[in-house]
């Protein structure tokens, strides 16, 4: 007797694995296996969940990198304030080139770069929030239909 065992992991959305009922019971202990029909709409929701989870992970990594850059700009700004000589020209990197500016000009450029980076981080965080809302809605829908036969939680690895 073959039963459809539906298991979806966030990192590996493998759906519709057919196993022998006794094989599933011996591998995972006594498991209540339900026959669940996976429709095309269900598959689309699962795929959307996987894509959004992947995108959210990418955005979180991007936010982390931008926050590191923001901290570097803050450190440079702090170091610049400690300088005693106002007449000293400070090299400021633009692309691959260093251009010398006065301490005041460099400080203004650092502040502008920090503000721009903060706006980028805020925009990315807003996108993450929107994706989290979509994922929450999809979780409710998918768990309502598949119950314990689907795993939509992030792996702890």
TIRO-701944 format. One record per residue (C-alpha): chain; z negated, x, y; residue in one letter; residue number from 1. Coordinates in Angstrom, 1 decimal, always signed. Each point is the difference from the previous one (the first is absolute). Layout:
TIRO-701944
PT  mol       w       u       v  type  seq
PT    A       Z       X       Y     A  NUM
...
***
This chain:
TIRO-701944
PT  mol       w       u       v  type  seq
PT    A    +0.0    +0.0    +0.0     X    1
PT    A    +1.1    +1.6    +3.3     X    2
PT    A    -1.8    -0.7    +3.2     X    3
PT    A    +1.0    +0.9    +3.5     X    4
PT    A    -2.7    +2.2    +1.5     X    5
PT    A    +0.4    +0.2    +3.8     X    6
PT    A    -1.6    +3.0    +1.6     X    7
PT    A    +0.9    +1.2    +3.5     X    8
PT    A    -1.5    +3.2    +1.5     X    9
PT    A    +0.4    +0.7    +3.7     X   10
PT    A    +1.7    +3.3    -0.8     X   11
PT    A    +2.0    -1.1    -2.9     X   12
PT    A    +1.3    -3.6    +0.1     X   13
PT    A    +1.0    -0.3    -3.6     X   14
PT    A    +0.3    -3.7    -0.8     X   15
PT    A    +0.7    -2.0    -3.2     X   16
PT    A    -1.1    +2.5    -2.6     X   17
PT    A    +0.3    -1.6    -3.4     X   18
PT    A    -2.5    +1.1    -2.6     X   19
PT    A    -1.3    -1.2    -3.3     X   20
PT    A    -3.1    -2.1    +0.5     X   21
PT    A    -2.0    +1.9    -2.6     X   22
PT    A    +1.1    +3.3    +1.5     X   23
PT    A    -1.2    -1.0    +3.4     X   24
PT    A    -3.3    -1.1    -1.5     X   25
PT    A    -0.6    +3.3    -1.9     X   26
PT    A    +1.0    +2.2    +3.0     X   27
PT    A    -2.0    -1.9    +2.7     X   28
PT    A    -2.6    -1.9    -2.1     X   29
PT    A    -0.1    -3.7    +0.0     X   30
PT    A    +2.3    -1.1    +2.8     X   31
PT    A    +0.9    -3.6    +0.8     X   32
PT    A    +3.8    +0.2    +0.2     X   33
PT    A    +1.7    -2.9    +1.7     X   34
PT    A    +3.7    -0.7    -0.2     X   35
PT    A    +1.0    +0.3    +3.6     X   36
PT    A    +3.5    -0.7    +1.1     X   37
PT    A    +1.1    +2.5    +2.8     X   38
PT    A    +2.5    -1.7    +2.2     X   39
PT    A    +2.4    +1.7    +2.3     X   40
PT    A    -2.1    -1.1    +3.0     X   41
PT    A    -3.1    +1.6    -1.7     X   42
PT    A    +1.9    +3.2    -0.6     X   43
PT    A    +1.1    +0.0    +3.7     X   44
PT    A    -3.6    -0.4    +1.1     X   45
PT    A    -1.2    +2.8    -2.3     X   46
PT    A    +2.8    +2.3    +1.3     X   47
PT    A    -0.9    -0.9    +3.6     X   48
PT    A    -3.6    +0.8    -0.7     X   49
PT    A    +0.9    +3.4    -1.4     X   50
PT    A    +2.3    +0.8    +2.9     X   51
PT    A    -2.6    -1.0    +2.6     X   52
PT    A    -2.7    +2.0    -1.8     X   53
PT    A    +2.2    +3.1    +0.0     X   54
PT    A    +1.0    -0.5    +3.6     X   55
PT    A    -3.7    -0.5    +1.0     X   56
PT    A    -0.9    +3.3    -1.8     X   57
PT    A    +2.8    +1.8    +1.9     X   58
PT    A    -1.2    -1.5    +3.3     X   59
PT    A    -3.6    +1.1    -0.6     X   60
PT    A    +1.1    +3.5    -0.8     X   61
PT    A    +2.1    +0.0    +3.2     X   62
PT    A    -3.1    -1.2    +2.0     X   63
PT    A    -2.1    +2.7    -1.5     X   64
PT    A    +2.6    +2.7    +1.0     X   65
PT    A    +0.2    -1.4    +3.6     X   66
PT    A    -3.8    -0.1    +0.3     X   67
PT    A    +0.0    +3.7    -0.9     X   68
PT    A    +2.6    +0.7    +2.6     X   69
PT    A    -2.1    -2.0    +2.5     X   70
PT    A    -3.0    +2.1    -0.8     X   71
PT    A    +2.0    +3.2    +0.5     X   72
PT    A    +1.1    -1.3    +3.4     X   73
PT    A    -3.6    -0.8    +0.9     X   74
PT    A    -1.2    +3.5    -1.1     X   75
PT    A    +2.8    +1.6    +2.1     X   76
PT    A    -1.0    -2.1    +2.9     X   77
PT    A    -3.7    +1.0    -0.4     X   78
PT    A    +0.9    +3.7    -0.2     X   79
PT    A    +2.2    -0.3    +3.1     X   80
PT    A    -2.9    -1.5    +2.0     X   81
PT    A    -2.2    +3.1    -0.9     X   82
PT    A    +2.5    +2.4    +1.7     X   83
PT    A    -1.3    +1.5    +3.2     X   84
PT    A    +3.3    +1.3    +1.4     X   85
PT    A    +1.9    -2.9    +1.6     X   86
PT    A    +2.9    +2.4    +0.9     X   87
PT    A    +0.7    +0.8    -3.7     X   88
PT    A    +3.2    -1.4    -1.4     X   89
PT    A    -0.5    -1.8    -3.3     X   90
PT    A    +2.8    -0.1    -2.6     X   91
PT    A    +0.8    -3.6    -1.2     X   92
PT    A    +2.2    -0.6    -3.0     X   93
PT    A    +2.8    -2.4    +0.4     X   94
PT    A    +2.0    -0.1    -3.2     X   95
PT    A    +0.6    +3.6    -1.1     X   96
PT    A    -0.4    +1.4    +3.5     X   97
PT    A    -3.2    +1.0    +2.0     X   98
PT    A    +0.1    -0.7    +3.7     X   99
PT    A    -2.6    +1.4    +2.3     X  100
PT    A    -1.8    -2.5    +2.4     X  101
PT    A    -3.0    +0.1    +2.2     X  102
PT    A    -3.3    -1.1    -1.5     X  103
PT    A    +0.2    -3.3    +1.9     X  104
PT    A    +3.5    -0.8    -1.2     X  105
PT    A    -0.8    +0.9    -3.6     X  106
PT    A    -3.1    -2.2    +0.1     X  107
PT    A    +2.1    -2.9    +1.3     X  108
PT    A    +2.6    +0.6    -2.8     X  109
PT    A    -2.8    +0.1    -2.6     X  110
PT    A    -1.4    -3.3    +1.3     X  111
PT    A    +3.4    -1.7    -0.1     X  112
PT    A    +0.6    +1.3    -3.5     X  113
PT    A    -3.4    -1.3    -1.1     X  114
PT    A    +0.7    -3.5    +1.5     X  115
PT    A    +3.3    -0.2    -1.7     X  116
PT    A    -1.5    +1.0    -3.3     X  117
PT    A    -2.8    -2.5    +0.3     X  118
PT    A    +2.6    -2.7    +0.6     X  119
PT    A    +1.9    +1.0    -3.1     X  120
PT    A    -3.2    -0.1    -2.1     X  121
PT    A    -0.9    -3.4    +1.4     X  122
PT    A    +3.5    -1.3    -0.9     X  123
PT    A    -0.3    +1.4    -3.5     X  124
PT    A    -3.5    -1.5    -0.5     X  125
PT    A    +1.4    -3.4    +1.1     X  126
PT    A    +2.8    +0.3    -2.6     X  127
PT    A    -2.6    +0.9    -2.7     X  128
PT    A    -2.1    -3.1    +1.0     X  129
PT    A    +3.1    -2.2    -0.3     X  130
PT    A    +0.9    +1.4    -3.4     X  131
PT    A    -3.6    -0.5    -1.1     X  132
PT    A    +0.3    -3.7    +0.9     X  133
PT    A    +3.2    -0.4    -2.0     X  134
PT    A    -1.6    +1.8    -3.0     X  135
PT    A    -3.0    -2.3    +0.2     X  136
PT    A    +2.2    -3.1    +0.0     X  137
PT    A    +2.0    +1.4    -3.0     X  138
PT    A    -3.2    +0.9    -1.9     X  139
PT    A    -1.2    -3.6    +0.3     X  140
PT    A    +3.3    -1.4    -1.2     X  141
PT    A    +0.4    +2.4    -2.9     X  142
PT    A    -3.6    -0.1    -1.2     X  143
PT    A    +0.2    -3.8    +0.2     X  144
PT    A    +2.9    -0.1    -2.4     X  145
PT    A    -0.7    +3.0    -2.3     X  146
PT    A    -3.8    +0.3    +0.2     X  147
PT    A    -1.3    +3.0    -1.9     X  148
PT    A    +3.4    +0.8    -1.5     X  149
PT    A    +1.0    +1.9    +3.2     X  150
PT    A    -1.7    +2.9    +1.7     X  151
PT    A    +0.8    +0.3    +3.7     X  152
PT    A    -2.9    +2.4    +0.9     X  153
PT    A    +0.7    +3.6    +1.1     X  154
PT    A    -0.6    +2.6    -2.7     X  155
PT    A    -3.0    +2.3    +0.5     X  156
PT    A    +2.0    +3.2    -0.6     X  157
***
